[in-house]
Amino acid sequence: MKSLRSHQSQFVTLLVIILFWSCDNGKLSNSKIEQILKAEYPRYITTNIQISDHSLSPYVSTELKLLYQKGLANYNYIPPGNRGYGCYGELTEVGSKYLVSILNRDFVRMAIAKIEFDKLISAKEIPAYNAAQVEYSEKIVSITPVGEIYNDINIGKTYKNSATFSKYNDGWRLEELSTNAVKMVISENIQTTAPIKTSKKVEEQWDVFIIDLKNAIKNNDFVAFSKLSLEEGVFETAGAGATKKEFFENFLSDNGIESIIEGIGKKPEIINENERICGDFFLFLYQNGKWYWSGIAGD
């Protein structure tokens, strides 16, 4: 009886080995494919963003202004005609978390969305080459603060990709992924904010303020302009003996009255409920129930 049980035990062990070998049999199973591909994620979709402009006709890119509003970048814009003119941007400490690489002195590559493995679509082995071709999809699971400046990135959107596997003595290995997403680690602890809302009264005050400001600049009215501006913001760069009025006159001369009025007249980009920007670099602040010109972005 003891001998019979021993034989039965050996038989069961042998059967398990045979079944295990027959199930694997050197084939690349779907579960194995998914296991290998999942280990390659999360990844991040990236995009190139211009944060500086050293050209002969520099400007502040829309992406840079939006990054500035979200506290992800700072910049200093010096209009053409002035010494050292150009747009000089840099990422803040928070913005740098999403930096993938510096492409050159004007462009950086940044992470805009996190993606994960979604599902296996198909798998085809090619025995003659000890290889397998796999098609699968990946899915956006979250959007970074950088990605929030774009309107065409949506959570749940999927992308079709392919992968190549090769068979070695010790099993199958992933050789290549077609995805352009990069593998990186980002500490995602930034809370996104809801759209900023302002009261009807504040907007009415803004409309009146802009009209008064345009008139002050158009008429080269320093006294009126002074009442509509915060001294510490506008005149802090008066420098080396220049009076406030001289700085005001130089500002109008260097930037052009028509150009300034055009910039002020553009739809404002709301930074927060008390601060907004018009044109490329004009900043405004709502303080003590009134709107004021507060300076130039990046100064």
Backbone bond lengths (Angstrom), bond angles and torsions (degrees), N, CA, C in turn:
res aa  C-N    CA-C-N  psi(-1)  N-CA   C-N-CA  omega(-1)  CA-C   N-CA-C  phi
1 M - - - 1.464 - - 1.519 110.38 -
2 K 1.336 113.97 -42.17 1.451 118.97 178.91 1.510 110.91 -63.92
3 S 1.328 116.35 -39.06 1.471 121.25 -179.65 1.520 110.24 -66.74
4 L 1.324 116.09 -38.83 1.464 120.53 -179.95 1.532 110.81 -63.95
5 R 1.340 116.01 -44.19 1.459 119.99 178.71 1.527 111.43 -62.44
6 S 1.343 115.21 -36.82 1.462 119.60 178.67 1.510 111.16 -64.37
7 H 1.312 115.66 -41.62 1.478 120.03 178.60 1.525 110.55 -66.61
8 Q 1.360 114.28 -39.32 1.462 117.80 179.15 1.527 111.21 -62.83
9 S 1.345 115.63 -40.61 1.463 120.58 179.15 1.516 111.32 -63.52
10 Q 1.312 116.36 -42.97 1.466 121.07 179.08 1.528 110.39 -64.32
11 F 1.357 114.19 -38.47 1.469 119.05 -179.65 1.527 111.15 -64.61
12 V 1.353 115.25 -43.37 1.470 119.82 179.39 1.523 110.68 -62.42
13 T 1.332 116.39 -43.59 1.466 120.44 178.61 1.510 110.87 -60.20
14 L 1.319 116.12 -44.31 1.462 121.05 179.62 1.521 110.79 -63.96
15 L 1.352 114.67 -40.14 1.456 119.02 -179.82 1.530 111.21 -63.33
16 V 1.350 115.65 -41.88 1.467 120.01 178.17 1.517 110.68 -60.76
17 I 1.326 116.29 -43.95 1.476 120.46 179.33 1.515 110.96 -61.40
18 I 1.332 115.51 -43.57 1.472 119.81 -178.87 1.529 110.72 -64.76
19 L 1.359 114.65 -44.38 1.466 118.34 179.39 1.515 111.67 -63.18
20 F 1.335 117.07 -42.13 1.461 121.26 178.89 1.519 110.63 -61.66
21 W 1.343 115.92 -42.83 1.466 120.37 -179.02 1.519 110.78 -67.51
22 S 1.336 115.76 -39.62 1.461 119.10 -177.58 1.525 111.48 -70.92
23 C 1.385 115.36 -31.82 1.473 118.58 179.11 1.512 110.55 -70.71
24 D 1.331 115.59 -40.78 1.460 119.24 -179.25 1.523 109.63 -81.49
25 N 1.326 115.48 -61.76 1.464 123.52 174.57 1.527 112.56 47.59
26 G 1.313 116.61 29.15 1.450 119.93 177.48 1.508 114.54 77.19
27 K 1.315 117.45 4.24 1.460 120.51 -178.73 1.529 110.45 -86.67
28 L 1.320 114.93 154.89 1.466 121.17 178.33 1.523 108.14 -93.99
29 S 1.329 116.73 103.07 1.461 120.82 -177.02 1.526 111.09 -76.85
30 N 1.324 115.17 158.11 1.461 120.11 177.87 1.522 111.76 -61.31
31 S 1.317 116.39 -39.50 1.465 120.18 -179.80 1.521 111.13 -64.26
32 K 1.341 116.38 -37.05 1.458 120.31 178.41 1.526 110.45 -67.73
33 I 1.326 116.52 -40.56 1.465 120.95 178.41 1.528 109.83 -60.04
34 E 1.314 115.66 -48.85 1.466 120.03 -178.98 1.520 111.60 -61.96
35 Q 1.328 116.70 -40.53 1.458 121.22 178.64 1.521 111.30 -60.44
36 I 1.335 116.38 -44.29 1.471 121.12 -178.54 1.530 110.56 -68.76
37 L 1.320 117.12 -43.46 1.464 120.54 -177.46 1.525 111.71 -68.82
38 K 1.319 117.64 -39.83 1.461 120.78 179.31 1.528 111.60 -60.97
39 A 1.335 115.84 -30.88 1.469 120.08 179.72 1.525 111.84 -69.40
40 E 1.346 116.71 -15.38 1.466 121.07 179.93 1.526 112.47 -87.72
41 Y 1.303 116.17 -0.07 1.459 120.97 -177.98 1.523 109.84 -122.28
42 P 1.379 117.82 159.74 1.473 127.36 10.15 1.521 112.54 -77.20
43 R 1.304 114.46 158.90 1.457 123.47 173.24 1.522 108.51 -130.72
44 Y 1.344 115.44 173.04 1.468 119.18 -177.89 1.521 111.06 -131.21
45 I 1.327 114.98 131.40 1.461 120.92 171.62 1.522 107.27 -73.33
46 T 1.317 117.12 141.15 1.462 121.01 -176.53 1.528 111.75 -125.65
47 T 1.314 114.80 165.37 1.465 120.81 174.32 1.518 108.77 -148.99
48 N 1.328 115.69 157.03 1.466 121.36 177.76 1.527 109.36 -91.70
49 I 1.323 115.89 132.94 1.470 121.27 -177.29 1.523 109.78 -128.19
50 Q 1.329 115.77 134.34 1.463 120.82 176.97 1.524 109.18 -86.04
51 I 1.327 116.54 118.69 1.469 119.86 179.14 1.527 112.17 -113.92
52 S 1.321 117.38 -5.21 1.466 121.12 175.42 1.520 108.40 -143.10
53 D 1.318 116.39 163.75 1.462 120.95 177.70 1.523 108.62 -146.97
54 H 1.334 115.42 108.44 1.465 121.55 -179.73 1.531 111.87 -102.22
55 S 1.327 116.82 17.05 1.461 120.32 -177.65 1.524 111.37 -76.88
56 L 1.335 115.98 177.95 1.460 120.97 179.04 1.521 111.76 -73.28
57 S 1.338 116.84 -21.45 1.469 121.38 177.94 1.530 108.42 -126.38
58 P 1.310 116.56 71.74 1.473 120.12 -175.24 1.521 113.04 -69.98
59 Y 1.311 115.34 152.97 1.454 121.42 175.07 1.519 108.38 -148.76
60 V 1.324 116.05 169.27 1.466 121.50 177.92 1.522 107.19 -98.22
61 S 1.325 117.40 115.69 1.460 120.54 -177.08 1.527 110.88 -65.09
62 T 1.322 115.70 152.20 1.466 120.76 178.81 1.523 110.73 -59.27
63 E 1.345 116.71 -40.92 1.464 120.53 179.88 1.526 111.25 -61.56
64 L 1.333 117.01 -40.35 1.463 120.38 -179.41 1.523 110.63 -65.46
65 K 1.325 117.30 -42.20 1.457 119.94 179.30 1.527 111.12 -63.19
66 L 1.331 116.37 -38.44 1.463 120.05 179.13 1.531 111.31 -70.58
67 L 1.322 116.65 -36.93 1.468 119.74 176.30 1.525 110.00 -65.19
68 Y 1.319 115.97 -37.47 1.461 120.72 178.12 1.529 110.56 -62.51
69 Q 1.314 116.37 -43.36 1.465 120.82 179.89 1.525 111.49 -60.94
70 K 1.336 116.65 -33.06 1.469 120.74 -177.36 1.526 112.27 -90.31
71 G 1.341 117.14 4.24 1.455 120.06 179.32 1.512 113.84 75.04
72 L 1.342 116.63 21.00 1.458 121.06 -177.85 1.526 112.51 -99.18
73 A 1.330 117.00 -12.30 1.465 120.81 -179.53 1.524 109.87 -155.16
74 N 1.330 115.60 156.59 1.458 123.32 171.28 1.521 108.29 -124.29
75 Y 1.315 116.99 158.58 1.468 118.25 176.89 1.516 110.69 -156.33
76 N 1.325 113.62 160.82 1.465 121.79 175.84 1.517 107.52 -128.45
77 Y 1.316 116.59 120.72 1.454 121.02 -179.68 1.523 109.78 -108.54
78 I 1.313 116.16 123.18 1.466 122.37 177.08 1.531 107.18 -114.79
79 P 1.325 118.62 112.51 1.466 121.82 -175.63 1.531 112.24 -61.78
80 P 1.337 117.13 150.92 1.465 121.11 174.96 1.522 110.53 -55.20
81 G 1.328 115.98 146.69 1.455 121.04 -176.84 1.505 112.07 99.89
82 N 1.339 115.61 -11.26 1.456 120.92 177.32 1.531 109.67 -109.95
83 R 1.303 114.86 152.65 1.457 119.86 179.71 1.533 110.81 -61.89
84 G 1.325 115.33 132.41 1.460 119.92 179.44 1.509 113.66 70.95
85 Y 1.347 117.37 27.43 1.462 119.94 -175.64 1.532 111.36 -62.36
86 G 1.329 114.41 153.78 1.455 120.86 -179.34 1.521 110.28 148.24
87 C 1.304 116.09 178.82 1.457 122.18 175.05 1.523 107.81 -114.79
88 Y 1.320 116.35 123.59 1.461 121.61 -175.00 1.526 108.83 -121.88
89 G 1.326 115.98 104.74 1.450 120.84 -177.60 1.514 112.63 -112.07
90 E 1.313 115.38 157.45 1.461 121.27 175.49 1.518 109.20 -153.01
91 L 1.325 116.06 149.05 1.454 120.72 179.66 1.522 110.14 -78.19
92 T 1.314 115.65 145.30 1.458 120.10 173.98 1.527 108.40 -78.32
93 E 1.323 116.43 176.42 1.465 120.19 178.71 1.527 110.89 -59.43
94 V 1.328 116.04 -39.44 1.465 119.82 178.56 1.522 110.38 -68.68
95 G 1.331 117.16 -44.58 1.459 120.87 -179.70 1.512 112.98 -62.54
96 S 1.326 116.53 -32.99 1.462 121.19 -178.13 1.529 112.67 -64.93
97 K 1.331 117.31 -19.76 1.461 120.94 178.29 1.515 111.24 -62.33
98 Y 1.344 116.52 -25.87 1.457 121.05 -175.16 1.529 112.31 -104.33
99 L 1.338 115.85 9.04 1.464 120.80 178.40 1.519 109.97 -76.78
100 V 1.322 116.18 126.84 1.464 121.64 176.72 1.521 110.00 -95.40
101 S 1.340 116.37 -46.74 1.461 120.30 178.45 1.521 110.07 -163.47
102 I 1.330 115.90 156.31 1.461 122.83 174.25 1.518 106.83 -95.54
103 L 1.324 117.33 115.50 1.465 121.57 -175.53 1.521 111.77 -80.27
104 N 1.304 117.06 -43.44 1.464 123.33 175.42 1.520 107.46 -163.63
105 R 1.303 118.72 -166.82 1.465 119.87 -174.50 1.524 113.28 -73.25
106 D 1.347 117.10 -11.15 1.460 119.74 -179.91 1.531 114.19 -112.15
107 F 1.317 118.09 -23.77 1.458 121.05 -173.88 1.530 112.63 -123.45
108 V 1.336 114.61 145.59 1.463 121.95 174.56 1.525 108.47 -129.86
109 R 1.305 115.22 158.31 1.461 121.69 176.25 1.522 108.02 -107.62
110 M 1.358 116.71 126.57 1.453 120.03 -174.09 1.528 112.07 -129.92
111 A 1.328 115.74 152.04 1.462 122.09 179.21 1.520 109.99 -80.73
112 I 1.339 116.77 130.82 1.460 119.99 -176.61 1.528 113.63 -118.46
113 A 1.334 118.41 -19.52 1.460 119.61 -179.58 1.528 110.59 -156.42
114 K 1.319 115.62 142.03 1.461 121.97 178.04 1.520 109.34 -93.20
115 I 1.329 116.89 134.09 1.458 120.78 179.46 1.523 110.39 -125.85
116 E 1.327 114.84 152.18 1.458 122.77 177.17 1.520 109.39 -127.59
117 F 1.333 116.68 162.32 1.461 121.65 172.82 1.522 108.17 -60.45
118 D 1.339 116.56 133.92 1.465 120.72 -178.42 1.529 111.38 -100.67
119 K 1.326 117.30 -68.68 1.457 119.80 179.93 1.531 111.04 -160.63
120 L 1.320 114.99 158.61 1.458 122.32 177.02 1.520 108.70 -82.83
121 I 1.316 117.24 132.37 1.466 121.84 -179.61 1.523 111.03 -99.59
122 S 1.323 117.04 -49.59 1.466 120.56 179.15 1.522 110.13 -158.91
123 A 1.333 115.64 157.84 1.463 121.51 177.85 1.520 108.52 -145.33
124 K 1.318 116.82 129.70 1.461 121.40 -178.59 1.521 109.86 -133.34
125 E 1.322 115.07 118.45 1.464 119.60 177.70 1.522 110.22 -81.70
126 I 1.336 115.41 147.55 1.462 122.28 176.36 1.526 106.40 -123.09
127 P 1.346 117.77 85.64 1.474 122.85 -173.69 1.530 114.23 -54.05
128 A 1.328 116.30 -37.70 1.463 119.78 -176.77 1.527 111.98 -62.02
129 Y 1.305 116.57 -24.59 1.475 120.87 -178.51 1.535 112.43 -114.94
130 N 1.348 115.84 8.21 1.459 119.47 -176.85 1.526 111.00 48.83
131 A 1.308 114.47 46.84 1.465 120.28 -176.09 1.518 110.32 -137.10
132 A 1.321 114.56 168.47 1.463 120.67 176.78 1.518 108.63 -147.35
133 Q 1.325 115.13 140.30 1.464 121.05 178.08 1.524 108.28 -110.36
134 V 1.334 115.73 127.74 1.455 121.25 -174.31 1.517 110.30 -123.36
135 E 1.323 115.31 139.40 1.462 121.07 172.21 1.522 108.53 -116.10
136 Y 1.320 115.84 136.63 1.458 120.23 -178.55 1.524 108.96 -151.22
137 S 1.322 116.79 174.98 1.462 120.21 177.63 1.520 109.78 -125.41
138 E 1.326 114.78 152.17 1.459 122.17 175.07 1.520 107.24 -121.88
139 K 1.327 117.02 156.66 1.461 120.45 -171.48 1.526 111.40 -135.19
140 I 1.343 115.97 140.06 1.463 121.21 174.93 1.532 108.77 -71.69
141 V 1.327 115.82 125.09 1.466 120.14 -179.55 1.532 112.36 -111.33
142 S 1.327 117.31 -18.71 1.461 120.27 176.37 1.523 109.60 -160.64
143 I 1.322 115.86 158.90 1.460 121.99 -178.91 1.516 108.50 -116.64
144 T 1.309 117.69 133.07 1.462 121.17 179.52 1.531 109.38 -76.32
145 P 1.322 118.16 163.21 1.467 120.27 175.79 1.531 112.05 -56.04
146 V 1.337 117.31 -31.96 1.466 120.22 177.03 1.522 109.53 -66.66
147 G 1.338 116.45 -43.13 1.460 120.52 -179.34 1.507 113.92 -65.95
148 E 1.333 116.91 -20.44 1.464 120.71 -178.69 1.526 113.06 -69.23
149 I 1.330 117.62 -12.47 1.463 119.22 178.52 1.532 111.34 -81.06
150 Y 1.340 116.76 -6.51 1.466 121.22 179.10 1.527 109.77 -106.39
151 N 1.330 116.26 149.60 1.465 121.38 -177.51 1.523 113.53 -97.88
152 D 1.322 118.08 -8.19 1.464 120.25 -173.70 1.530 113.26 -107.62
153 I 1.328 116.95 20.52 1.464 120.75 177.51 1.521 107.93 -112.61
154 N 1.324 116.11 120.30 1.454 120.17 -175.16 1.525 111.87 -129.20
155 I 1.327 115.93 135.78 1.462 120.49 175.92 1.526 108.88 -63.37
156 G 1.320 116.15 135.47 1.461 121.31 -179.05 1.508 113.83 98.88
157 K 1.329 117.50 -14.73 1.460 120.79 178.71 1.523 109.79 -65.58
158 T 1.316 117.02 136.20 1.466 121.09 -177.22 1.527 111.29 -112.32
159 Y 1.322 114.70 155.64 1.462 122.13 178.22 1.530 108.29 -131.73
160 K 1.307 116.89 136.48 1.453 122.01 179.04 1.518 109.96 -88.02
161 N 1.329 116.57 132.05 1.458 121.61 -179.79 1.513 110.68 -136.22
162 S 1.321 115.50 171.12 1.463 120.83 177.78 1.519 109.90 -129.77
163 A 1.329 114.91 159.61 1.464 121.20 179.39 1.519 108.94 -142.92
164 T 1.303 115.47 146.58 1.463 121.62 178.32 1.527 109.43 -114.19
165 F 1.341 115.26 130.13 1.464 121.42 177.92 1.525 109.20 -115.60
166 S 1.338 116.66 148.78 1.464 122.51 175.67 1.525 109.27 -125.21
167 K 1.334 115.22 145.45 1.465 120.90 -178.62 1.528 110.39 -98.15
168 Y 1.338 115.34 126.84 1.458 121.87 177.35 1.535 108.88 -118.67
169 N 1.319 115.41 176.58 1.463 119.36 -179.48 1.523 112.69 -59.50
170 D 1.324 115.74 -31.93 1.459 119.59 -177.84 1.532 113.07 -96.41
171 G 1.318 117.35 7.62 1.456 120.60 176.62 1.518 113.27 127.05
172 W 1.326 115.38 -167.35 1.454 122.06 -176.90 1.529 111.12 -89.73
173 R 1.337 114.84 143.47 1.457 120.94 177.80 1.526 110.17 -132.26
174 L 1.317 114.60 146.09 1.461 120.39 175.56 1.522 108.99 -76.35
175 E 1.325 116.10 129.19 1.461 120.28 -178.98 1.530 112.52 -103.83
176 E 1.337 116.06 -39.57 1.468 117.98 -173.85 1.523 111.08 -155.81
177 L 1.341 115.11 142.19 1.465 122.65 172.80 1.521 108.65 -115.62
178 S 1.328 117.24 142.46 1.466 119.46 179.71 1.521 112.42 -85.53
179 T 1.332 117.72 -11.22 1.466 120.67 -176.75 1.522 112.03 -63.11
180 N 1.322 115.81 144.36 1.463 121.32 175.89 1.520 111.54 -93.68
181 A 1.322 116.61 -4.48 1.465 120.94 -179.55 1.526 109.69 -69.83
182 V 1.309 115.75 145.70 1.466 120.49 -176.99 1.521 110.60 -100.07
183 K 1.315 115.16 150.92 1.459 121.51 178.41 1.520 108.02 -95.46
184 M 1.315 116.59 117.27 1.449 121.15 -179.17 1.528 109.28 -154.94
185 V 1.313 116.10 165.88 1.463 121.09 -179.79 1.521 108.48 -112.00
186 I 1.330 116.06 125.94 1.459 122.03 178.34 1.522 108.37 -128.01
187 S 1.303 115.49 130.81 1.464 120.29 175.57 1.512 108.07 -80.43
188 E 1.308 117.07 106.35 1.464 121.26 -173.76 1.529 109.98 -96.78
189 N 1.316 115.33 86.70 1.459 119.37 179.91 1.522 112.26 -125.93
190 I 1.341 115.75 21.79 1.463 120.43 179.96 1.521 109.02 -98.92
191 Q 1.295 116.18 126.82 1.452 121.09 179.43 1.528 109.37 -88.31
192 T 1.310 115.61 132.14 1.460 118.95 177.34 1.526 109.10 -77.28
193 T 1.314 116.46 154.72 1.459 120.67 -177.06 1.520 111.02 -111.45
194 A 1.307 115.64 153.12 1.460 120.76 178.22 1.526 108.91 -75.21
195 P 1.340 117.14 159.05 1.469 119.79 178.05 1.524 111.10 -53.62
196 I 1.329 116.22 140.23 1.460 120.98 -177.59 1.519 110.00 -79.10
197 K 1.328 115.57 130.53 1.456 121.05 179.41 1.530 109.67 -113.43
198 T 1.326 115.53 142.27 1.462 120.43 176.74 1.519 108.88 -124.70
199 S 1.323 116.05 159.33 1.467 120.46 -177.40 1.531 111.21 -78.35
200 K 1.316 115.34 161.35 1.454 121.31 177.67 1.526 110.51 -61.42
201 K 1.338 116.20 -38.02 1.461 121.08 -179.83 1.523 111.07 -62.10
202 V 1.330 116.43 -44.35 1.467 120.99 -179.74 1.522 110.44 -62.57
203 E 1.329 117.22 -40.48 1.458 120.71 -179.59 1.526 111.19 -69.07
204 E 1.312 116.83 -37.01 1.475 120.29 176.86 1.529 109.97 -65.02
205 Q 1.340 116.21 -41.08 1.461 120.14 177.28 1.527 110.54 -63.57
206 W 1.326 115.86 -37.32 1.465 120.21 178.66 1.525 110.93 -61.81
207 D 1.316 117.44 -45.60 1.473 121.57 -178.62 1.527 110.92 -60.38
208 V 1.324 116.90 -43.87 1.471 121.20 179.50 1.524 109.86 -66.84
209 F 1.314 116.81 -42.20 1.467 121.92 179.94 1.527 111.37 -59.37
210 I 1.326 117.34 -45.41 1.466 121.20 -178.29 1.528 110.78 -63.45
211 I 1.317 116.89 -40.36 1.474 120.26 177.68 1.525 110.23 -62.02
212 D 1.333 117.26 -46.52 1.463 121.21 -179.74 1.528 111.14 -64.20
213 L 1.326 116.32 -38.78 1.464 120.20 -179.06 1.526 110.81 -67.78
214 K 1.306 117.05 -43.14 1.465 120.76 177.69 1.531 110.62 -58.84
215 N 1.316 116.13 -43.57 1.470 119.97 -179.66 1.524 111.14 -64.56
216 A 1.333 117.18 -40.96 1.463 120.75 -179.99 1.524 110.92 -62.34
217 I 1.329 116.47 -41.14 1.469 120.40 -179.66 1.526 110.46 -73.18
218 K 1.319 116.39 -43.72 1.461 120.63 -179.70 1.525 111.63 -60.06
219 N 1.331 116.37 -38.11 1.470 121.36 -177.95 1.526 112.98 -91.73
220 N 1.355 114.84 4.52 1.468 119.64 -179.03 1.536 110.39 52.86
221 D 1.340 114.23 43.06 1.462 122.15 -175.53 1.528 109.34 -95.05
222 F 1.316 116.31 94.24 1.465 121.35 -177.10 1.523 112.32 -63.45
223 V 1.311 117.78 -40.07 1.467 121.63 -178.46 1.524 110.77 -62.71
224 A 1.333 116.25 -46.14 1.464 120.63 179.65 1.535 110.71 -65.48
225 F 1.325 115.46 -41.36 1.465 120.39 179.86 1.532 110.56 -62.91
226 S 1.323 116.51 -40.01 1.462 121.13 -179.85 1.516 111.39 -60.83
227 K 1.328 116.58 -38.15 1.464 120.67 -179.51 1.531 111.84 -70.82
228 L 1.333 115.60 -21.55 1.467 120.47 -177.93 1.530 112.73 -98.89
229 S 1.315 116.68 3.89 1.465 120.01 -175.70 1.520 111.90 -128.47
230 L 1.336 114.74 156.04 1.459 120.93 174.71 1.512 107.81 -90.03
231 E 1.315 116.03 119.14 1.462 121.28 -173.49 1.517 112.55 -55.33
232 E 1.352 116.87 -43.53 1.457 119.01 -174.47 1.523 112.02 -67.95
233 G 1.341 116.83 -24.01 1.454 119.06 -179.25 1.516 113.01 -86.40
234 V 1.346 116.08 -45.07 1.459 120.52 -173.32 1.516 112.87 -80.43
235 F 1.326 116.91 -38.78 1.446 120.05 -170.60 1.525 115.00 -104.00
236 E 1.344 117.02 8.81 1.455 118.60 -175.40 1.528 112.64 -67.48
237 T 1.351 116.47 -19.15 1.459 119.47 -179.25 1.522 112.12 -102.12
238 A 1.324 116.50 16.47 1.468 118.95 -179.60 1.521 110.57 -57.84
239 G 1.337 117.13 -41.26 1.466 123.57 169.49 1.510 116.08 61.15
240 A 1.283 115.12 178.78 1.470 130.66 174.06 1.507 116.39 4.87
241 G 1.312 117.06 65.15 1.454 121.11 169.32 1.510 115.39 81.22
242 A 1.336 118.40 -4.37 1.457 120.10 -178.92 1.522 109.98 -73.49
243 T 1.321 115.81 137.43 1.466 119.12 176.71 1.527 108.70 -78.09
244 K 1.326 115.78 165.40 1.463 119.51 179.32 1.522 111.03 -62.02
245 K 1.320 115.51 -37.95 1.453 118.70 -179.65 1.524 111.07 -68.04
246 E 1.324 116.55 -38.20 1.469 120.26 178.50 1.524 110.06 -64.49
247 F 1.330 115.96 -39.79 1.460 119.11 178.10 1.527 110.01 -63.60
248 F 1.330 116.87 -42.52 1.454 121.44 179.33 1.526 110.65 -60.13
249 E 1.319 116.63 -44.97 1.464 120.99 -179.67 1.522 111.30 -65.96
250 N 1.329 116.47 -39.60 1.470 120.10 177.88 1.530 111.26 -66.26
251 F 1.330 115.62 -37.53 1.454 120.69 179.09 1.524 110.77 -61.99
252 L 1.326 116.34 -45.00 1.464 120.46 178.79 1.520 110.53 -65.61
253 S 1.325 116.62 -40.28 1.459 120.97 -178.06 1.526 111.41 -68.21
254 D 1.326 116.64 -42.90 1.470 120.79 -176.58 1.528 112.47 -69.78
255 N 1.333 116.61 -36.23 1.463 119.95 -174.32 1.519 113.63 -99.99
256 G 1.311 116.73 -19.67 1.460 119.83 -179.68 1.512 112.13 86.03
257 I 1.334 115.80 124.07 1.465 120.58 -176.91 1.526 111.38 -59.19
258 E 1.331 117.64 -45.28 1.457 120.67 -178.55 1.520 111.34 -63.20
259 S 1.336 115.88 -40.61 1.464 120.28 -179.63 1.530 111.08 -65.25
260 I 1.339 115.91 -40.29 1.467 119.91 179.61 1.524 110.38 -65.89
261 I 1.316 116.69 -45.72 1.467 120.88 -179.74 1.530 110.40 -62.41
262 E 1.327 116.58 -40.01 1.464 120.15 178.36 1.529 110.82 -62.42
263 G 1.340 115.86 -43.33 1.463 119.78 179.82 1.514 112.55 -64.33
264 I 1.339 115.93 -41.47 1.464 121.03 179.91 1.526 110.92 -64.80
265 G 1.330 115.18 -32.47 1.461 119.34 -176.43 1.514 114.63 -78.08
266 K 1.331 118.29 -7.78 1.457 120.79 -179.82 1.524 110.77 -73.00
267 K 1.330 115.38 157.05 1.462 120.57 178.98 1.530 109.22 -59.73
268 P 1.332 117.38 127.62 1.472 119.38 -176.80 1.525 112.58 -71.07
269 E 1.307 115.31 147.35 1.458 121.59 173.02 1.525 107.26 -100.88
270 I 1.311 116.52 117.49 1.458 121.65 -173.69 1.530 110.78 -79.96
271 I 1.321 116.35 119.06 1.459 122.05 177.92 1.521 109.71 -85.03
272 N 1.312 116.29 -47.53 1.459 123.20 172.03 1.526 106.48 -154.80
273 E 1.327 117.64 -176.77 1.464 119.96 -174.07 1.516 113.61 -64.25
274 N 1.333 117.63 -16.65 1.467 120.69 -178.21 1.527 113.84 -116.74
275 E 1.322 117.22 2.52 1.460 119.18 -175.58 1.525 110.37 -142.49
276 R 1.317 115.87 139.78 1.456 119.76 177.43 1.529 109.80 -151.54
277 I 1.338 114.99 166.65 1.458 120.94 -176.81 1.523 109.19 -130.70
278 C 1.348 116.50 143.08 1.461 121.95 177.56 1.526 108.95 -125.62
279 G 1.333 114.68 152.39 1.456 117.70 -179.67 1.511 110.14 62.47
280 D 1.318 116.25 -144.68 1.457 120.43 -178.43 1.512 112.91 -87.82
281 F 1.337 118.19 -27.31 1.457 116.59 -170.44 1.525 116.17 -157.58
282 F 1.342 119.35 11.29 1.452 120.59 -178.07 1.530 110.77 -87.58
283 L 1.330 116.12 125.06 1.456 121.99 -177.30 1.527 111.70 -105.08
284 F 1.337 115.12 145.17 1.461 120.93 179.93 1.528 109.88 -135.92
285 L 1.336 115.46 147.22 1.454 120.79 -175.77 1.530 110.38 -131.88
286 Y 1.322 115.41 136.26 1.471 121.59 175.84 1.519 107.82 -97.05
287 Q 1.347 115.75 114.19 1.460 120.45 -172.68 1.522 110.10 -140.84
288 N 1.317 115.65 131.44 1.476 121.24 179.09 1.529 112.11 54.06
289 G 1.338 115.42 39.35 1.458 120.07 175.80 1.508 115.41 79.25
290 K 1.348 117.98 12.17 1.467 121.22 -179.61 1.528 110.55 -138.24
291 W 1.345 114.94 154.23 1.462 120.88 174.77 1.527 109.67 -91.49
292 Y 1.340 115.64 142.04 1.454 121.96 177.47 1.529 110.52 -137.27
293 W 1.336 115.03 148.77 1.455 120.91 166.83 1.526 105.46 -73.16
294 S 1.349 117.06 125.47 1.462 119.36 -175.39 1.517 115.11 -112.89
295 G 1.339 117.76 -4.87 1.454 118.24 177.08 1.518 113.85 139.67
296 I 1.345 114.25 -157.84 1.461 121.68 -178.26 1.507 109.28 -119.63
297 A 1.316 117.07 131.97 1.458 122.51 -176.87 1.520 110.76 -58.02
298 G 1.324 114.85 131.03 1.462 120.84 177.85 1.497 114.13 95.41
299 D 1.340 119.06 -17.73 1.460 121.12 179.52 1.520 110.46 -71.27
